[in-house]
């Protein structure tokens, strides 16, 4: 039986935020972080994988 490497397994973590903004100018980064902080709850920020791009924010919560 083949198992996934450790780095692919689900582990307990705080949050991971991935900014997918282009071009990666400071203004674009600040705007993305501002949207993140105004649209995502504190509870989501502490337990989720969050991907922020130009048009949306995706929040994936960990498995229970």
N, CA, C and O atoms as CSV, one atom per row, in Angstrom:
chain,resi,resn,atom,element,x,y,z
A,1,UNK,N,N,0.845,-1.180,0.000
A,1,UNK,CA,C,0.000,0.000,0.000
A,1,UNK,C,C,0.891,1.245,0.000
A,1,UNK,O,O,1.856,1.321,0.761
A,2,UNK,N,N,0.575,2.187,-0.828
A,2,UNK,CA,C,1.351,3.421,-0.952
A,2,UNK,C,C,0.738,4.505,-0.057
A,2,UNK,O,O,-0.472,4.729,-0.089
A,3,UNK,N,N,1.566,5.165,0.728
A,3,UNK,CA,C,1.069,6.243,1.579
A,3,UNK,C,C,1.666,7.572,1.142
A,3,UNK,O,O,2.724,7.617,0.515
A,4,UNK,N,N,0.986,8.634,1.475
A,4,UNK,CA,C,1.445,9.984,1.114
A,4,UNK,C,C,2.637,10.378,1.972
A,4,UNK,O,O,2.726,9.987,3.136
A,5,UNK,N,N,3.555,11.152,1.399
A,5,UNK,CA,C,4.664,11.668,2.210
A,5,UNK,C,C,4.133,12.560,3.331
A,5,UNK,O,O,3.038,13.113,3.230
A,6,UNK,N,N,4.920,12.693,4.397
A,6,UNK,CA,C,4.481,13.483,5.553
A,6,UNK,C,C,4.059,14.889,5.192
A,6,UNK,O,O,3.086,15.392,5.754
A,7,UNK,N,N,4.759,15.551,4.267
A,7,UNK,CA,C,4.413,16.936,3.967
A,7,UNK,C,C,3.080,17.069,3.251
A,7,UNK,O,O,2.558,18.179,3.148
A,8,UNK,N,N,2.506,15.974,2.749
A,8,UNK,CA,C,1.190,16.038,2.105
A,8,UNK,C,C,0.057,15.648,3.043
A,8,UNK,O,O,-1.111,15.843,2.706
A,9,UNK,N,N,0.375,15.104,4.209
A,9,UNK,CA,C,-0.661,14.688,5.149
A,9,UNK,C,C,-1.245,15.893,5.870
A,9,UNK,O,O,-0.581,16.914,6.044
A,10,UNK,N,N,-2.494,15.757,6.285
A,10,UNK,CA,C,-3.164,16.835,7.002
A,10,UNK,C,C,-2.625,16.875,8.421
A,10,UNK,O,O,-2.687,15.885,9.150
A,11,UNK,N,N,-2.102,18.019,8.802
A,11,UNK,CA,C,-1.592,18.230,10.147
A,11,UNK,C,C,-2.321,19.404,10.769
A,11,UNK,O,O,-2.910,20.225,10.066
A,12,UNK,N,N,-2.278,19.479,12.062
A,12,UNK,CA,C,-2.841,20.637,12.753
A,12,UNK,C,C,-1.943,21.838,12.456
A,12,UNK,O,O,-0.718,21.746,12.533
A,13,UNK,N,N,-2.558,22.939,12.125
A,13,UNK,CA,C,-1.805,24.149,11.836
A,13,UNK,C,C,-2.634,25.349,12.223
A,13,UNK,O,O,-3.834,25.236,12.473
A,14,UNK,N,N,-1.999,26.480,12.272
A,14,UNK,CA,C,-2.745,27.709,12.496
A,14,UNK,C,C,-3.348,28.071,11.149
A,14,UNK,O,O,-4.305,27.419,10.732
A,15,UNK,N,N,-2.867,29.021,10.485
A,15,UNK,CA,C,-3.407,29.343,9.170
A,15,UNK,C,C,-2.304,29.432,8.147
A,15,UNK,O,O,-1.138,29.687,8.450
A,16,UNK,N,N,-2.726,29.210,6.929
A,16,UNK,CA,C,-1.853,29.426,5.786
A,16,UNK,C,C,-2.602,30.374,4.868
A,16,UNK,O,O,-3.740,30.107,4.480
A,17,UNK,N,N,-1.960,31.483,4.522
A,17,UNK,CA,C,-2.569,32.450,3.611
A,17,UNK,C,C,-1.706,32.504,2.361
A,17,UNK,O,O,-0.502,32.755,2.427
A,18,UNK,N,N,-2.340,32.266,1.226
A,18,UNK,CA,C,-1.654,32.317,-0.063
A,18,UNK,C,C,-2.189,33.507,-0.833
A,18,UNK,O,O,-3.372,33.558,-1.170
A,19,UNK,N,N,-1.309,34.471,-1.114
A,19,UNK,CA,C,-1.715,35.639,-1.903
A,19,UNK,C,C,-1.389,35.368,-3.365
A,19,UNK,O,O,-0.234,35.135,-3.723
A,20,UNK,N,N,-2.402,35.400,-4.190
A,20,UNK,CA,C,-2.210,35.215,-5.623
A,20,UNK,C,C,-2.552,36.517,-6.324
A,20,UNK,O,O,-3.579,36.621,-6.995
A,21,UNK,N,N,-1.708,37.483,-6.169
A,21,UNK,CA,C,-1.933,38.794,-6.800
A,21,UNK,C,C,-0.837,39.036,-7.824
A,21,UNK,O,O,0.326,38.692,-7.610
A,22,UNK,N,N,-1.229,39.628,-8.928
A,22,UNK,CA,C,-0.282,39.932,-9.987
A,22,UNK,C,C,-0.673,41.242,-10.627
A,22,UNK,O,O,-1.848,41.400,-10.958
A,23,UNK,N,N,0.183,42.154,-10.821
A,23,UNK,CA,C,1.604,42.109,-10.481
A,23,UNK,C,C,1.793,42.222,-8.975
A,23,UNK,O,O,0.924,42.739,-8.273
A,24,UNK,N,N,2.905,41.750,-8.490
A,24,UNK,CA,C,3.149,41.718,-7.044
A,24,UNK,C,C,3.725,43.045,-6.567
A,24,UNK,O,O,4.838,43.116,-6.047
A,25,UNK,N,N,2.944,44.073,-6.758
A,25,UNK,CA,C,3.310,45.410,-6.297
A,25,UNK,C,C,2.761,45.594,-4.885
A,25,UNK,O,O,1.819,44.907,-4.489
A,26,UNK,N,N,3.335,46.498,-4.142
A,26,UNK,CA,C,2.913,46.718,-2.760
A,26,UNK,C,C,1.437,47.120,-2.685
A,26,UNK,O,O,0.743,46.726,-1.747
A,27,UNK,N,N,0.952,47.889,-3.648
A,27,UNK,CA,C,-0.446,48.317,-3.633
A,27,UNK,C,C,-1.392,47.125,-3.775
A,27,UNK,O,O,-2.403,47.041,-3.076
A,28,UNK,N,N,-1.060,46.205,-4.683
A,28,UNK,CA,C,-1.886,45.014,-4.880
A,28,UNK,C,C,-1.871,44.137,-3.623
A,28,UNK,O,O,-2.903,43.596,-3.225
A,29,UNK,N,N,-0.713,44.004,-3.014
A,29,UNK,CA,C,-0.581,43.201,-1.799
A,29,UNK,C,C,-1.367,43.816,-0.652
A,29,UNK,O,O,-2.070,43.105,0.066
A,30,UNK,N,N,-1.258,45.126,-0.471
A,30,UNK,CA,C,-2.007,45.802,0.593
A,30,UNK,C,C,-3.507,45.668,0.374
A,30,UNK,O,O,-4.251,45.438,1.327
A,31,UNK,N,N,-3.961,45.810,-0.868
A,31,UNK,CA,C,-5.390,45.685,-1.165
A,31,UNK,C,C,-5.876,44.260,-0.855
A,31,UNK,O,O,-6.945,44.089,-0.270
A,32,UNK,N,N,-5.102,43.244,-1.241
A,32,UNK,CA,C,-5.484,41.859,-0.979
A,32,UNK,C,C,-5.540,41.580,0.525
A,32,UNK,O,O,-6.477,40.938,0.999
A,33,UNK,N,N,-4.549,42.056,1.275
A,33,UNK,CA,C,-4.559,41.853,2.725
A,33,UNK,C,C,-5.699,42.605,3.391
A,33,UNK,O,O,-6.285,42.111,4.354
A,34,UNK,N,N,-6.022,43.797,2.891
A,34,UNK,CA,C,-7.156,44.553,3.426
A,34,UNK,C,C,-8.463,43.813,3.228
A,34,UNK,O,O,-9.290,43.749,4.137
A,35,UNK,N,N,-8.654,43.249,2.036
A,35,UNK,CA,C,-9.872,42.453,1.776
A,35,UNK,C,C,-9.913,41.229,2.675
A,35,UNK,O,O,-10.964,40.881,3.212
A,36,UNK,N,N,-8.763,40.575,2.840
A,36,UNK,CA,C,-8.691,39.394,3.703
A,36,UNK,C,C,-9.137,39.734,5.117
A,36,UNK,O,O,-9.978,39.038,5.685
A,37,UNK,N,N,-8.586,40.789,5.686
A,37,UNK,CA,C,-8.896,41.147,7.068
A,37,UNK,C,C,-10.319,41.655,7.249
A,37,UNK,O,O,-10.872,41.540,8.343
A,38,UNK,N,N,-10.924,42.212,6.209
A,38,UNK,CA,C,-12.295,42.713,6.347
A,38,UNK,C,C,-13.352,41.647,6.039
A,38,UNK,O,O,-14.495,41.781,6.474
A,39,UNK,N,N,-12.996,40.600,5.302
A,39,UNK,CA,C,-13.992,39.617,4.870
A,39,UNK,C,C,-13.911,38.267,5.569
A,39,UNK,O,O,-14.880,37.508,5.538
A,40,UNK,N,N,-12.797,37.952,6.190
A,40,UNK,CA,C,-12.613,36.637,6.808
A,40,UNK,C,C,-12.669,36.797,8.326
A,40,UNK,O,O,-12.047,37.698,8.889
A,41,UNK,N,N,-13.419,35.914,8.976
A,41,UNK,CA,C,-13.568,36.009,10.426
A,41,UNK,C,C,-12.296,35.548,11.140
A,41,UNK,O,O,-11.452,34.863,10.562
A,42,UNK,N,N,-12.183,35.934,12.393
A,42,UNK,CA,C,-11.027,35.535,13.191
A,42,UNK,C,C,-10.971,34.016,13.344
A,42,UNK,O,O,-9.890,33.427,13.323
A,43,UNK,N,N,-12.132,33.385,13.497
A,43,UNK,CA,C,-12.166,31.920,13.622
A,43,UNK,C,C,-11.623,31.253,12.363
A,43,UNK,O,O,-10.880,30.274,12.449
A,44,UNK,N,N,-11.988,31.777,11.196
A,44,UNK,CA,C,-11.476,31.218,9.943
A,44,UNK,C,C,-9.975,31.460,9.806
A,44,UNK,O,O,-9.250,30.620,9.273
A,45,UNK,N,N,-9.519,32.606,10.288
A,45,UNK,CA,C,-8.098,32.930,10.188
A,45,UNK,C,C,-7.214,32.010,11.018
A,45,UNK,O,O,-6.027,31.871,10.723
A,46,UNK,N,N,-7.767,31.381,12.045
A,46,UNK,CA,C,-6.933,30.571,12.926
A,46,UNK,C,C,-6.875,29.099,12.546
A,46,UNK,O,O,-6.073,28.361,13.119
A,47,UNK,N,N,-7.692,28.645,11.606
A,47,UNK,CA,C,-7.724,27.205,11.312
A,47,UNK,C,C,-7.836,26.870,9.837
A,47,UNK,O,O,-8.204,25.742,9.511
A,48,UNK,N,N,-7.541,27.776,8.939
A,48,UNK,CA,C,-7.864,27.545,7.540
A,48,UNK,C,C,-6.691,27.755,6.594
A,48,UNK,O,O,-5.697,28.406,6.913
A,49,UNK,N,N,-6.859,27.172,5.421
A,49,UNK,CA,C,-6.024,27.508,4.280
A,49,UNK,C,C,-6.813,28.547,3.504
A,49,UNK,O,O,-7.936,28.280,3.075
A,50,UNK,N,N,-6.243,29.725,3.320
A,50,UNK,CA,C,-6.957,30.832,2.677
A,50,UNK,C,C,-6.182,31.262,1.446
A,50,UNK,O,O,-4.982,31.528,1.507
A,51,UNK,N,N,-6.890,31.325,0.329
A,51,UNK,CA,C,-6.275,31.756,-0.925
A,51,UNK,C,C,-6.958,33.040,-1.362
A,51,UNK,O,O,-8.172,33.076,-1.559
A,52,UNK,N,N,-6.164,34.092,-1.510
A,52,UNK,CA,C,-6.682,35.401,-1.890
A,52,UNK,C,C,-6.181,35.702,-3.292
A,52,UNK,O,O,-4.974,35.729,-3.529
A,53,UNK,N,N,-7.108,35.930,-4.229
A,53,UNK,CA,C,-6.690,36.383,-5.547
A,53,UNK,C,C,-7.389,37.697,-5.863
A,53,UNK,O,O,-8.018,38.289,-4.986
A,54,UNK,N,N,-7.288,38.149,-7.080
A,54,UNK,CA,C,-7.808,39.476,-7.428
A,54,UNK,C,C,-9.321,39.607,-7.276
A,54,UNK,O,O,-9.821,40.689,-6.968
A,55,UNK,N,N,-10.050,38.518,-7.488
A,55,UNK,CA,C,-11.506,38.644,-7.504
A,55,UNK,C,C,-12.233,37.903,-6.382
A,55,UNK,O,O,-13.426,38.132,-6.178
A,56,UNK,N,N,-11.552,37.030,-5.654
A,56,UNK,CA,C,-12.256,36.286,-4.604
A,56,UNK,C,C,-11.301,35.815,-3.522
A,56,UNK,O,O,-10.079,35.860,-3.664
A,57,UNK,N,N,-11.910,35.363,-2.437
A,57,UNK,CA,C,-11.176,34.768,-1.320
A,57,UNK,C,C,-11.762,33.393,-1.082
A,57,UNK,O,O,-12.966,33.255,-0.870
A,58,UNK,N,N,-10.917,32.376,-1.115
A,58,UNK,CA,C,-11.361,31.003,-0.862
A,58,UNK,C,C,-10.839,30.561,0.503
A,58,UNK,O,O,-9.659,30.721,0.815
A,59,UNK,N,N,-11.738,30.005,1.306
A,59,UNK,CA,C,-11.380,29.556,2.644
A,59,UNK,C,C,-11.647,28.060,2.731
A,59,UNK,O,O,-12.785,27.616,2.574
A,60,UNK,N,N,-10.605,27.293,2.979
A,60,UNK,CA,C,-10.740,25.841,3.160
A,60,UNK,C,C,-10.431,25.513,4.602
A,60,UNK,O,O,-9.317,25.747,5.071
A,61,UNK,N,N,-11.408,24.970,5.311
A,61,UNK,CA,C,-11.178,24.621,6.709
A,61,UNK,C,C,-10.601,23.223,6.792
A,61,UNK,O,O,-10.807,22.402,5.897
A,62,UNK,N,N,-9.888,22.957,7.852
A,62,UNK,CA,C,-9.262,21.640,7.996
A,62,UNK,C,C,-10.320,20.597,8.302
A,62,UNK,O,O,-11.415,20.914,8.766
A,63,UNK,N,N,-9.978,19.373,8.040
A,63,UNK,CA,C,-10.883,18.253,8.326
A,63,UNK,C,C,-10.971,18.020,9.824
A,63,UNK,O,O,-9.988,18.204,10.541
A,64,UNK,N,N,-12.138,17.617,10.300
A,64,UNK,CA,C,-12.317,17.369,11.724
A,64,UNK,C,C,-12.180,15.901,12.024
A,64,UNK,O,O,-12.300,15.494,13.180
